[in-house]
Amino acid sequence: MLSRLAFLLLSACCALLLPLGGCGGGPGTPSGPTDPGEPTYQVTVTLFYDENGNGQLDGAEGARVPGVEVVIGAGSGVSAPGTGQAVVTGIRAGSFQVQLRTGTIPLYYQPGPEIPVQVPGAASVQYPLTLPIGGNKANVYLGYGDSITFGDGSSDGNGYVLKLQNFLGPYFARAEVRQRGREGDTSQEGADNARRTMREERAAYTLVLIGTNDWTDNVPSGCQDDASRCDTIDNLRTILGWVKTWDSLPVLSTLTPANPAVNPGRNAWIDDINAGIRVLAQQEGAILVDANAAFKARGDVSQLFDDDVHPNDLGYEVLAEAWFDGIRRGRSAAASSRERSFGFFVH
């Protein structure tokens, strides 16, 4: 009987102390479900790309970071495309820290320290994120590759460049896509030219798609018969090494298919090379874009080509969507945990 009385007294005490932070939850950070009669508030958090790293939203800093879950107390919201604004609702009164759900932060972005906020009081908060690109050009995406990057087969000669820019711009609020594609280049030639190109361009991101021409270049060595004898993966590793050396952020694509209506046997070789590319992206901590899978998902792949290997306008649209999807999702094949990777944290 005495123990039951003690239990009742303890329960009453806990009920009285709960609004002050006792019996679970620290001061000003209530936990548990919201009392229907208790007022809640909302705070708008703007996630912006802090180009100069000073922690402040300067007038020229127009890029935003969408798709990130923002948490304040028991409330949460997701930052929107274009604005980077997350409207966090269901917040009870108290003192909190604005937190970002780590698994939702795009790869390569580094969040600043948690920001304190008083509720009610602050109606809006600006939250900075940075990118480890050194002195490179903010919001510039460089396509690096061969004639597919150059745009052969497209009616306007721009390939995926403007199409991708039209995806990235409205999403991040700032984006310029450029290309350095050389017609006929093999992965070896791409590796030989990578250092100079990275030094000259200094782009924030480098989008690597090269190796298709290795099929014809390596005929004397028997590379077509055994993809493991090709030097494509080693050359791509060299390219990624120069990308990272010059503080650009690597995005690596699988090779697009060949037109099966023209050369169906070539796709078995491409599939073998792509198996190595997927492993390479994981080893190097690069964003993997599976352009090959994006093409195949369209069904009749032959409808996406202008000739044997070059996409037509529809094919370049598929390729642009694949680049955008990979960058937007921003997840490395190796990004299963937060770890240090060539100078920045992988989330």
Residue pairs with C-beta under 8 A, 6 or more apart in sequence:
13 23
14 22
14 23
17 23
18 24
18 25
18 30
19 30
20 27
21 27
21 28
21 29
21 30
24 31
24 32
25 31
25 32
27 95
28 94
28 95
28 96
29 73
29 94
29 95
29 96
30 73
30 74
30 92
30 94
31 74
34 40
34 74
34 90
34 92
38 92
39 92
39 93
40 75
40 89
40 90
40 91
40 92
41 91
41 92
41 93
41 119
41 120
42 75
42 87
42 88
42 89
42 90
42 91
43 72
43 75
43 87
43 88
43 91
43 98
43 117
43 119
43 122
43 123
43 124
43 125
44 85
44 86
44 87
44 88
44 123
44 124
44 125
45 70
45 72
45 77
45 79
45 85
45 86
45 88
45 98
45 124
45 125
45 126
45 127
46 57
46 64
46 79
46 83
46 84
46 85
46 86
46 124
46 125
46 126
46 127
47 64
47 65
47 66
47 68
47 70
47 79
47 84
47 85
47 86
47 100
47 127
47 129
48 57
48 61
48 63
48 64
48 65
48 84
48 126
48 127
48 128
48 129
49 61
49 63
49 64
49 65
49 109
49 128
49 129
49 130
49 131
49 138
49 139
49 172
49 174
50 56
50 57
50 61
50 112
50 128
50 129
50 130
51 58
51 60
51 61
51 63
51 130
51 138
52 58
52 61
53 128
53 130
55 112
55 128
56 126
56 128
57 126
57 128
62 173
62 174
63 138
63 139
63 172
63 173
63 174
64 79
64 82
64 83
64 84
64 85
64 172
64 173
65 79
65 84
65 105
65 106
65 109
65 129
65 172
66 79
66 80
66 81
66 82
66 83
66 84
66 171
66 172
66 328
67 78
67 79
67 81
67 104
67 106
67 328
68 78
68 79
68 86
68 100
68 101
68 104
68 105
68 106
69 76
69 77
69 78
69 86
69 100
69 101
69 104
70 76
70 77
70 78
70 79
70 86
70 88
70 98
70 99
70 100
70 101
70 127
71 88
71 98
71 99
71 100
71 101
72 88
72 91
72 96
72 97
72 98
72 99
72 117
72 119
73 91
73 92
73 94
73 96
73 119
74 90
74 91
74 92
75 88
75 89
75 90
75 91
76 88
76 90
76 101
77 86
77 87
77 88
77 89
78 86
78 104
79 85
79 86
80 86
81 170
81 171
81 172
82 170
82 171
82 173
83 173
84 173
91 119
92 119
93 119
93 120
94 118
94 119
95 116
95 117
95 118
95 119
96 116
96 117
96 118
96 119
97 114
97 115
97 116
97 117
98 114
98 115
98 116
98 117
98 125
98 127
99 114
100 111
100 127
102 338
102 347
103 347
105 111
105 129
105 330
105 347
106 327
106 328
106 329
106 330
107 287
107 330
107 331
107 332
107 335
107 346
107 347
108 131
108 132
108 249
108 330
108 344
109 129
109 130
109 131
109 330
109 347
110 129
110 130
110 131
110 132
110 344
110 345
111 127
111 128
111 129
112 127
112 128
112 129
112 130
115 125
115 127
117 125
131 138
131 204
131 249
132 247
132 249
132 343
132 344
133 204
133 247
133 248
133 249
134 247
135 202
135 247
136 202
136 203
136 204
136 246
136 247
136 248
137 201
137 202
137 203
137 204
138 174
138 204
139 172
139 174
139 175
139 176
139 204
140 176
140 177
140 178
140 201
140 203
140 204
140 205
141 164
141 165
141 168
141 175
141 176
141 177
141 178
141 203
141 204
141 205
141 206
141 207
141 327
142 177
142 178
142 179
142 180
142 201
142 203
142 205
142 206
142 207
142 248
143 149
143 159
143 160
143 161
143 164
143 177
143 178
143 179
143 180
143 181
143 207
143 209
144 179
144 180
144 181
144 190
144 194
144 197
144 206
144 207
144 208
144 209
144 210
144 239
144 243
145 179
145 180
145 181
145 185
145 190
145 207
145 208
145 209
145 210
146 181
146 182
146 183
146 184
146 185
146 186
146 190
146 209
146 210
146 212
146 213
147 181
147 182
147 183
147 184
147 185
147 310
148 159
148 181
148 209
148 212
148 256
148 309
148 310
148 311
148 319
149 159
149 160
149 179
149 180
149 181
149 207
149 209
149 210
150 159
150 179
150 181
150 182
150 183
151 157
151 158
151 159
151 160
151 161
151 179
151 181
151 316
152 159
152 183
152 306
152 310
153 159
153 305
153 306
153 307
153 310
153 311
153 312
153 315
153 316
154 306
154 311
154 312
154 313
154 316
155 312
155 313
156 162
159 179
159 181
159 311
159 316
159 319
160 316
160 317
160 319
160 320
160 323
161 177
161 178
161 179
162 177
163 316
163 317
163 319
163 320
164 177
164 320
164 323
164 324
165 175
165 176
165 177
166 320
167 320
167 321
167 323
167 324
168 175
168 177
168 324
168 327
169 175
171 324
171 328
178 201
178 203
180 197
180 201
182 189
182 190
182 193
184 213
185 193
185 210
185 213
186 210
186 211
186 213
186 214
186 217
186 235
187 210
187 211
187 213
187 214
187 231
187 232
187 235
187 236
187 239
188 214
188 217
188 231
188 235
190 208
190 210
190 211
190 235
190 236
190 239
191 235
191 236
191 238
191 239
194 238
194 239
194 242
194 243
195 242
195 245
195 246
198 206
198 242
198 243
198 245
198 246
198 248
199 246
201 248
202 246
202 247
202 248
203 248
204 248
204 249
205 248
205 249
205 250
205 251
205 327
206 243
206 248
206 249
206 250
206 251
207 251
207 253
207 289
207 323
208 236
208 239
208 240
208 243
208 250
208 251
208 252
208 253
209 253
209 255
209 256
209 291
210 236
210 239
211 232
211 235
211 236
211 255
211 273
211 277
212 255
212 256
212 258
212 270
212 309
214 223
214 230
214 231
214 232
214 273
215 223
215 224
215 258
215 266
215 269
215 270
217 223
218 224
218 229
218 230
218 231
221 229
222 229
223 229
223 230
224 269
227 269
227 272
227 273
227 276
228 272
230 273
232 273
232 276
233 273
233 276
233 277
233 280
236 252
236 277
236 280
237 280
237 284
240 250
240 252
240 280
240 284
240 286
243 249
243 250
244 250
244 284
244 342
244 343
247 343
249 287
250 284
250 286
250 287
251 286
251 287
251 289
251 323
251 326
251 327
252 277
252 280
252 281
252 284
252 286
252 287
252 288
252 289
253 277
253 288
253 289
253 290
253 291
253 322
253 323
253 326
254 274
254 277
254 278
254 288
254 289
254 290
254 291
254 292
254 293
255 270
255 273
255 274
255 277
255 291
255 292
256 291
256 292
256 295
256 309
256 311
256 315
256 319
257 267
257 270
257 292
257 295
257 296
257 301
258 264
258 266
258 267
258 270
258 308
258 309
259 301
259 302
259 305
259 307
259 308
259 309
260 267
260 301
260 302
261 302
261 305
262 305
262 307
262 308
263 308
270 292
271 292
274 292
277 288
278 288
278 290
278 333
280 286
281 287
281 288
281 332
281 333
281 334
282 288
282 332
282 333
282 334
283 334
285 332
285 334
285 335
285 341
285 342
285 346
286 332
286 333
287 326
287 327
287 330
287 331
287 332
288 326
288 332
288 333
289 322
289 323
289 325
289 326
289 327
290 322
290 326
291 318
291 319
291 322
291 323
294 318
294 319
294 321
294 322
294 325
295 301
295 304
295 315
295 318
295 319
298 304
298 318
303 314
304 311
304 312
304 314
304 315
304 318
305 311
305 312
305 315
306 312
306 315
311 318
311 319
332 341
332 346
334 341
334 346
335 346
335 347
337 346
338 345
338 346
338 347
339 345
339 346
340 346
